[in-house]
Amino acid sequence: MRKYLLSNGDSWVLGLMLDTEWMRKKYLSERGITYDEFCSEIGEEDEYSWLNNNTNYHTNLVEVQRKSRFSGVVSNKLGLEEINLSWEGKSNKAIMRTTIEWILDNKDKLEDTFFLIGWTTPMRGESVDDKNDSYGISWNNETIVSELETLYLILNLQNYFKVNNINYMFVDLFSDLFLPMEYNTRDSSDEKYQKFSTSLSLYDSLLEELDKDNFFSHKSLVKIIEENVDLGNIKDGEQFVELPIKNNYGEDNNFAGHPSIISSKVIGNLIYEKILTNN
């Protein structure tokens, strides 16, 4: 019988800023003020710091974050203890590395563990700080290269899971990793695969190698959230923690925010239902 949910990913799986949203809503409700009035009150100070310094809400924050993040919703509904390895800005390389390291250190728990892996933006990398014996975050500006490398990471981790009979589910957080690229540049004369264009054209073929039954969806969670706003399950204006909502998107429309408490609940419930369907 399973006992643990091992979750791994970046700030989305960590539940970053859910504690800020909880404090904000509590303060606005108790004071009977609008968000704009609240912003005028705190001035240039960030919401978390101001609320943490000017209220007594902070005693519940660790538990609020744990229960509110979508991985916490899933673990609660499955009746499993969550072990969360996520951190802010974590790369896909780090997600794969720390997942396997945990498995090697906890073989006695393996049969009792379900793995929920949230894949992040491919352009994040991982660097090493020898002086401080620590890992850091690097950035790969070669977008297409990093997307291809990420797909190989996902395929390798999935194969590792299958070889070791590990139960899991993969989630694309916000990068549309599982959508076809539709490159048609295959060069049959490139027998040693030295051309990048030849490898790039394999993206769609690599997608076919993945076991889609163990994906929550081929869509990213951003798309899932937006769909649930359209369906009325999430109120427009409450889909992300950061306010106003437009601040969640950069000038190039790249996503940059975090799911709200209600979005996390909707996502968690949908993932839970998918897990039940698969198992």
Secondary structure, 3 states (H helix, E strand, C coil): CCCEEEEECCHHHHCCCHHHHHHHHHHHHHHCCCHHHHHHHHCCCCHHHHHHHHCCHHHHHHHHHHHHCHHHHHHHHHCCEEEECCCCCCCHHHHHHHHHHHHHHCHHHHHHEEEEEEECCCCEEEEEECCCCEEEEEECCCHHHHHHHHHHHHHHHHHHHHHCCCEEEEEECCCCCCCCCCCCCCCCCCCCCCCHHHHHCCHHHHHHHCCHHHECCCCCHHHHHHHHHHCCCCCCCCCECCCCHHHHECCCCCECCCECHHHHHHHHHHHHHHHHHHC
